[in-house]
Amino acid sequence: QNPNPPKSFSAPAPLRVATQDAKIGSETPAADGAARKRPGGGDAPAPAPADKRRRPEPPSSSGSRHRHHQARRPPPAEEKVRASHILIKHEGSRRKASWRDPEGVAISATTRDDAADLARALRDQIVSGERKFEDIAAENSDCNSAKRGGDLGSFGRGKMQKAFEKAAFALKVGEMSDVVDTESGVHIIKRTG
């Protein structure tokens, strides 16, 4: 025979679920004061209900507590826009060449004011309905995106020059900017998404 016979264990108390009518945190007197038998015998106080057990405290400084909670959250989705543009380069543009003017001859002879005037005239044709944005971009833009009707695709913050980014993010879908001046030249921007 086994010199250490198995000890009997008492069954665990049934799990209680709060109902709509019950107040959360209210306990019946029998559940609060009841003592349970230890497996080895003897009385022990009943363990605290699951909702009243101590949880580990987050770090005490407010800054580290903030980081503690931040670590659990997924990072916010990056804000993006989709835009098309018409770029008109000029003598002050950082790169004088373009797909339309590989040697930069015409670009070098164009002042910033002349480029801005041309951009405004092209914008007026779009606004009046005389021509489509995509067609004007394909024929007049100095950016390689002209081959796609000026479509730059989607981009997030920090991906474009500051003035361009600010204008693109300020537009609502379907809106078109006034002339926007950057190191690349002057632009007309249309937000498409």
Phi, psi and omega in degrees: 000157180282122181292338179245085181296150181298141179274148180272143179248145175275149181292144179294153179296145180295147180286132180256139179245131179290138176256174179301323184282338183277146176276133179294134179093349179277138181235153175281150181303325182295323182285326183288315188261356185292139175257146178249155177278137173286154179303326181271004183100167180090161181264146175219146178296148180295141178296153179296145176303154185303325182281352180249002179290148180289135175257152178299137179283141173291166179308149191283329182285144184298324179295316180287330176296319179298316179295324179300314180285327179297323184297334182279337183276143174290151180296148180294149179294139180291132177287130180227156172230161171241135183214159171238159178208163172241121180252127173244112180277161180213181184301336180266000180294147183295329174236124185277339183272157174210175179296331179277335184221073186303329180271349179073020183294306181292322181297317181295338181266000182259126177281166177298319180296319178296320179296318179294320178297317178297316179300318178296319180296319178294319178299318179300322178296324179289312182299320181287347182086004180297321181218159178272147179307311185299321180292318179295319178299315182298326183269332191241341186287139177272004179265149177299340178295349178304327180295343178246025181070023180090359184294123177262353185078195181269146177208154179257182180293145179085003182261340182240170175298146188309310183297321179294312180301313181301315180294316182296317181287337179281338182283151169269159180303130180094345180277156180237141181279168165281192178292130178244126183260126175226181177296336181280333183149206177253146185231154161243124185246137175237123177277127183246352179187000000 
